[in-house]
Amino acid sequence: MEEDPDTYRILRLRAEILELGSAIRQLQREGLDDAAAQLLIARKRAQLDHLVKMNSASGGRSIADTQRE
């Protein structure tokens, strides 16, 4: 089955956000500065939100469809 490029980007961004969340929690546990990671995760979330909205507006598959795969 061939993946839609937007679906791939959505899945990739979700994975990156999960990794960043883990990195932030680890930094916080160790008492280290997590400002750069917080900024990066905010940017990734904004990218994901934008991509999901664009995909929905263009008649692409819904996020629910993407999550079921």
TIBADO-395272 format. One record per atom (N, C-alpha, C): residue in three letters; atom name; y, z, x. Coordinates in nm, 4 decimals. Example, Ala and Ser with C-alpha at 12.3 -4.5 7.8 and 13.67 -1.06 7.14 Angstrom:
2
code=ALA; site=N; v=-0.5690; w=0.7800; u=1.3190
code=ALA; site=CA; v=-0.4500; w=0.7800; u=1.2300
code=ALA; site=C; v=-0.3300; w=0.7800; u=1.3200
code=SER; site=N; v=-0.2250; w=0.7080; u=1.2850
code=SER; site=CA; v=-0.1060; w=0.7140; u=1.3670
code=SER; site=C; v=0.0030; w=0.7870; u=1.2900
This chain:
69
code=MET; site=N; v=-0.1176; w=0.0000; u=0.0833
code=MET; site=CA; v=0.0000; w=0.0000; u=0.0000
code=MET; site=C; v=0.1245; w=0.0000; u=0.0882
code=GLU; site=N; v=0.2180; w=-0.0860; u=0.0561
code=GLU; site=CA; v=0.3394; w=-0.0985; u=0.1360
code=GLU; site=C; v=0.4449; w=-0.0005; u=0.0861
code=GLU; site=N; v=0.5056; w=0.0729; u=0.1784
code=GLU; site=CA; v=0.6061; w=0.1729; u=0.1444
code=GLU; site=C; v=0.7434; w=0.1083; u=0.1302
code=ASP; site=N; v=0.8178; w=0.1523; u=0.0325
code=ASP; site=CA; v=0.9569; w=0.1142; u=0.0151
code=ASP; site=C; v=1.0377; w=0.1786; u=0.1283
code=PRO; site=N; v=1.1265; w=0.1057; u=0.1937
code=PRO; site=CA; v=1.2042; w=0.1647; u=0.3049
code=PRO; site=C; v=1.2823; w=0.2896; u=0.2632
code=ASP; site=N; v=1.3389; w=0.2892; u=0.1429
code=ASP; site=CA; v=1.4125; w=0.4076; u=0.0973
code=ASP; site=C; v=1.3189; w=0.5257; u=0.0774
code=THR; site=N; v=1.2017; w=0.5010; u=0.0249
code=THR; site=CA; v=1.1046; w=0.6084; u=0.0064
code=THR; site=C; v=1.0661; w=0.6681; u=0.1405
code=TYR; site=N; v=1.0466; w=0.5826; u=0.2385
code=TYR; site=CA; v=1.0140; w=0.6303; u=0.3735
code=TYR; site=C; v=1.1277; w=0.7159; u=0.4285
code=ARG; site=N; v=1.2518; w=0.6701; u=0.4118
code=ARG; site=CA; v=1.3671; w=0.7459; u=0.4612
code=ARG; site=C; v=1.3775; w=0.8811; u=0.3920
code=ILE; site=N; v=1.3525; w=0.8838; u=0.2615
code=ILE; site=CA; v=1.3569; w=1.0096; u=0.1860
code=ILE; site=C; v=1.2527; w=1.1062; u=0.2393
code=LEU; site=N; v=1.1318; w=1.0577; u=0.2585
code=LEU; site=CA; v=1.0253; w=1.1437; u=0.3098
code=LEU; site=C; v=1.0562; w=1.1924; u=0.4509
code=ARG; site=N; v=1.1103; w=1.1032; u=0.5345
code=ARG; site=CA; v=1.1448; w=1.1409; u=0.6711
code=ARG; site=C; v=1.2551; w=1.2470; u=0.6737
code=LEU; site=N; v=1.3569; w=1.2289; u=0.5903
code=LEU; site=CA; v=1.4652; w=1.3269; u=0.5837
code=LEU; site=C; v=1.4143; w=1.4624; u=0.5355
code=ARG; site=N; v=1.3267; w=1.4616; u=0.4376
code=ARG; site=CA; v=1.2694; w=1.5880; u=0.3890
code=ARG; site=C; v=1.1941; w=1.6600; u=0.5006
code=ALA; site=N; v=1.1184; w=1.5842; u=0.5779
code=ALA; site=CA; v=1.0434; w=1.6445; u=0.6886
code=ALA; site=C; v=1.1390; w=1.7012; u=0.7937
code=GLU; site=N; v=1.2443; w=1.6279; u=0.8247
code=GLU; site=CA; v=1.3421; w=1.6749; u=0.9224
code=GLU; site=C; v=1.4119; w=1.8024; u=0.8729
code=ILE; site=N; v=1.4427; w=1.8079; u=0.7439
code=ILE; site=CA; v=1.5076; w=1.9257; u=0.6867
code=ILE; site=C; v=1.4151; w=2.0464; u=0.6951
code=LEU; site=N; v=1.2876; w=2.0256; u=0.6672
code=LEU; site=CA; v=1.1915; w=2.1359; u=0.6793
code=LEU; site=C; v=1.1839; w=2.1868; u=0.8227
code=GLU; site=N; v=1.1800; w=2.0950; u=0.9179
code=GLU; site=CA; v=1.1755; w=2.1356; u=1.0587
code=GLU; site=C; v=1.3015; w=2.2113; u=1.0994
code=LEU; site=N; v=1.4160; w=2.1629; u=1.0554
code=LEU; site=CA; v=1.5419; w=2.2303; u=1.0880
code=LEU; site=C; v=1.5474; w=2.3693; u=1.0250
code=GLY; site=N; v=1.4976; w=2.3808; u=0.9032
code=GLY; site=CA; v=1.4937; w=2.5115; u=0.8385
code=GLY; site=C; v=1.4105; w=2.6100; u=0.9183
code=SER; site=N; v=1.2974; w=2.5642; u=0.9687
code=SER; site=CA; v=1.2130; w=2.6499; u=1.0522
code=SER; site=C; v=1.2842; w=2.6875; u=1.1818
code=ALA; site=N; v=1.3521; w=2.5916; u=1.2422
code=ALA; site=CA; v=1.4244; w=2.6185; u=1.3666
code=ALA; site=C; v=1.5367; w=2.7197; u=1.3428
code=ILE; site=N; v=1.6067; w=2.7061; u=1.2309
code=ILE; site=CA; v=1.7151; w=2.7988; u=1.1984
code=ILE; site=C; v=1.6617; w=2.9403; u=1.1804
code=ARG; site=N; v=1.5526; w=2.9527; u=1.1067
code=ARG; site=CA; v=1.4933; w=3.0863; u=1.0867
code=ARG; site=C; v=1.4516; w=3.1482; u=1.2193
code=GLN; site=N; v=1.3955; w=3.0669; u=1.3079
code=GLN; site=CA; v=1.3544; w=3.1180; u=1.4387
code=GLN; site=C; v=1.4756; w=3.1623; u=1.5209
code=LEU; site=N; v=1.5805; w=3.0819; u=1.5208
code=LEU; site=CA; v=1.7026; w=3.1190; u=1.5920
code=LEU; site=C; v=1.7615; w=3.2489; u=1.5377
code=GLN; site=N; v=1.7608; w=3.2613; u=1.4060
code=GLN; site=CA; v=1.8151; w=3.3826; u=1.3450
code=GLN; site=C; v=1.7317; w=3.5051; u=1.3813
code=ARG; site=N; v=1.5993; w=3.4902; u=1.3806
code=ARG; site=CA; v=1.5119; w=3.6021; u=1.4179
code=ARG; site=C; v=1.5390; w=3.6487; u=1.5600
code=GLU; site=N; v=1.5694; w=3.5529; u=1.6470
code=GLU; site=CA; v=1.5925; w=3.5848; u=1.7875
code=GLU; site=C; v=1.7381; w=3.6217; u=1.8160
code=GLY; site=N; v=1.8210; w=3.6217; u=1.7121
code=GLY; site=CA; v=1.9606; w=3.6601; u=1.7292
code=GLY; site=C; v=2.0449; w=3.5570; u=1.8007
code=LEU; site=N; v=2.0031; w=3.4329; u=1.7981
code=LEU; site=CA; v=2.0760; w=3.3261; u=1.8672
code=LEU; site=C; v=2.1673; w=3.2514; u=1.7704
code=ASP; site=N; v=2.2620; w=3.1789; u=1.8261
code=ASP; site=CA; v=2.3577; w=3.1016; u=1.7477
code=ASP; site=C; v=2.2869; w=2.9840; u=1.6809
code=ASP; site=N; v=2.3015; w=2.9732; u=1.5505
code=ASP; site=CA; v=2.2365; w=2.8642; u=1.4779
code=ASP; site=C; v=2.3375; w=2.7700; u=1.4124
code=ALA; site=N; v=2.4639; w=2.7769; u=1.4556
code=ALA; site=CA; v=2.5699; w=2.6976; u=1.3930
code=ALA; site=C; v=2.5430; w=2.5472; u=1.4018
code=ALA; site=N; v=2.4991; w=2.4997; u=1.5161
code=ALA; site=CA; v=2.4740; w=2.3562; u=1.5322
code=ALA; site=C; v=2.3602; w=2.3120; u=1.4407
code=ALA; site=N; v=2.2559; w=2.3925; u=1.4326
code=ALA; site=CA; v=2.1427; w=2.3587; u=1.3458
code=ALA; site=C; v=2.1844; w=2.3637; u=1.1991
code=GLN; site=N; v=2.2704; w=2.4597; u=1.1636
code=GLN; site=CA; v=2.3195; w=2.4686; u=1.0256
code=GLN; site=C; v=2.4003; w=2.3442; u=0.9891
code=LEU; site=N; v=2.4834; w=2.2991; u=1.0818
code=LEU; site=CA; v=2.5624; w=2.1786; u=1.0581
code=LEU; site=C; v=2.4727; w=2.0565; u=1.0430
code=LEU; site=N; v=2.3748; w=2.0460; u=1.1294
code=LEU; site=CA; v=2.2829; w=1.9322; u=1.1237
code=LEU; site=C; v=2.2043; w=1.9313; u=0.9934
code=ILE; site=N; v=2.1567; w=2.0471; u=0.9494
code=ILE; site=CA; v=2.0794; w=2.0508; u=0.8251
code=ILE; site=C; v=2.1687; w=2.0167; u=0.7051
code=ALA; site=N; v=2.2943; w=2.0571; u=0.7096
code=ALA; site=CA; v=2.3865; w=2.0218; u=0.6014
code=ALA; site=C; v=2.4070; w=1.8705; u=0.5962
code=ARG; site=N; v=2.4187; w=1.8093; u=0.7114
code=ARG; site=CA; v=2.4343; w=1.6631; u=0.7171
code=ARG; site=C; v=2.3094; w=1.5921; u=0.6665
code=LYS; site=N; v=2.1937; w=1.6413; u=0.7060
code=LYS; site=CA; v=2.0677; w=1.5803; u=0.6611
code=LYS; site=C; v=2.0517; w=1.5937; u=0.5099
code=ARG; site=N; v=2.0901; w=1.7096; u=0.4564
code=ARG; site=CA; v=2.0821; w=1.7293; u=0.3112
code=ARG; site=C; v=2.1765; w=1.6345; u=0.2386
code=ALA; site=N; v=2.2956; w=1.6136; u=0.2935
code=ALA; site=CA; v=2.3909; w=1.5201; u=0.2333
code=ALA; site=C; v=2.3367; w=1.3776; u=0.2387
code=GLN; site=N; v=2.2757; w=1.3406; u=0.3507
code=GLN; site=CA; v=2.2151; w=1.2079; u=0.3616
code=GLN; site=C; v=2.1046; w=1.1903; u=0.2587
code=LEU; site=N; v=2.0218; w=1.2935; u=0.2447
code=LEU; site=CA; v=1.9120; w=1.2873; u=0.1481
code=LEU; site=C; v=1.9662; w=1.2734; u=0.0072
code=ASP; site=N; v=2.0659; w=1.3534; u=-0.0274
code=ASP; site=CA; v=2.1251; w=1.3476; u=-0.1609
code=ASP; site=C; v=2.1810; w=1.2088; u=-0.1883
code=HIS; site=N; v=2.2536; w=1.1540; u=-0.0922
code=HIS; site=CA; v=2.3118; w=1.0206; u=-0.1068
code=HIS; site=C; v=2.2025; w=0.9145; u=-0.1242
code=LEU; site=N; v=2.1000; w=0.9214; u=-0.0426
code=LEU; site=CA; v=1.9920; w=0.8233; u=-0.0488
code=LEU; site=C; v=1.9178; w=0.8307; u=-0.1822
code=VAL; site=N; v=1.8936; w=0.9511; u=-0.2297
code=VAL; site=CA; v=1.8243; w=0.9681; u=-0.3579
code=VAL; site=C; v=1.9088; w=0.9106; u=-0.4710
code=LYS; site=N; v=2.0389; w=0.9392; u=-0.4682
code=LYS; site=CA; v=2.1271; w=0.8861; u=-0.5730
code=LYS; site=C; v=2.1344; w=0.7339; u=-0.5683
code=MET; site=N; v=2.1449; w=0.6786; u=-0.4485
code=MET; site=CA; v=2.1499; w=0.5329; u=-0.4334
code=MET; site=C; v=2.0199; w=0.4694; u=-0.4811
code=ASN; site=N; v=1.9083; w=0.5312; u=-0.4455
code=ASN; site=CA; v=1.7776; w=0.4792; u=-0.4838
code=ASN; site=C; v=1.7606; w=0.4825; u=-0.6352
code=SER; site=N; v=1.8054; w=0.5902; u=-0.6980
code=SER; site=CA; v=1.7953; w=0.6033; u=-0.8437
code=SER; site=C; v=1.8861; w=0.5023; u=-0.9133
code=ALA; site=N; v=2.0056; w=0.4849; u=-0.8601
code=ALA; site=CA; v=2.1018; w=0.3927; u=-0.9208
code=ALA; site=C; v=2.0563; w=0.2476; u=-0.9111
code=SER; site=N; v=1.9811; w=0.2156; u=-0.8066
code=SER; site=CA; v=1.9368; w=0.0776; u=-0.7884
code=SER; site=C; v=1.8029; w=0.0504; u=-0.8569
code=GLY; site=N; v=1.7574; w=0.1471; u=-0.9347
code=GLY; site=CA; v=1.6322; w=0.1254; u=-1.0071
code=GLY; site=C; v=1.5095; w=0.1540; u=-0.9247
code=GLY; site=N; v=1.5281; w=0.2224; u=-0.8136
code=GLY; site=CA; v=1.4150; w=0.2588; u=-0.7292
code=GLY; site=C; v=1.3300; w=0.3652; u=-0.7941
code=ARG; site=N; v=1.2235; w=0.3990; u=-0.7264
code=ARG; site=CA; v=1.1342; w=0.5004; u=-0.7784
code=ARG; site=C; v=1.2031; w=0.6352; u=-0.7782
code=SER; site=N; v=1.1635; w=0.7184; u=-0.8717
code=SER; site=CA; v=1.2236; w=0.8510; u=-0.8801
code=SER; site=C; v=1.1661; w=0.9421; u=-0.7741
code=ILE; site=N; v=1.2321; w=1.0536; u=-0.7521
code=ILE; site=CA; v=1.1848; w=1.1525; u=-0.6555
code=ILE; site=C; v=1.0520; w=1.2082; u=-0.7011
code=ALA; site=N; v=1.0331; w=1.2239; u=-0.8301
code=ALA; site=CA; v=0.9052; w=1.2739; u=-0.8802
code=ALA; site=C; v=0.7921; w=1.1798; u=-0.8384
code=ASP; site=N; v=0.8177; w=1.0500; u=-0.8420
code=ASP; site=CA; v=0.7156; w=0.9535; u=-0.7973
code=ASP; site=C; v=0.6875; w=0.9711; u=-0.6485
code=THR; site=N; v=0.7920; w=0.9919; u=-0.5711
code=THR; site=CA; v=0.7781; w=1.0083; u=-0.4267
code=THR; site=C; v=0.7005; w=1.1355; u=-0.3940
code=GLN; site=N; v=0.7246; w=1.2424; u=-0.4684
code=GLN; site=CA; v=0.6594; w=1.3691; u=-0.4413
code=GLN; site=C; v=0.5108; w=1.3649; u=-0.4751
code=ARG; site=N; v=0.4712; w=1.2815; u=-0.5691
code=ARG; site=CA; v=0.3307; w=1.2741; u=-0.6100
code=ARG; site=C; v=0.2430; w=1.2052; u=-0.5072
code=GLU; site=N; v=0.3042; w=1.1305; u=-0.4174
code=GLU; site=CA; v=0.2225; w=1.0555; u=-0.3191
code=GLU; site=C; v=0.1766; w=1.1405; u=-0.2053
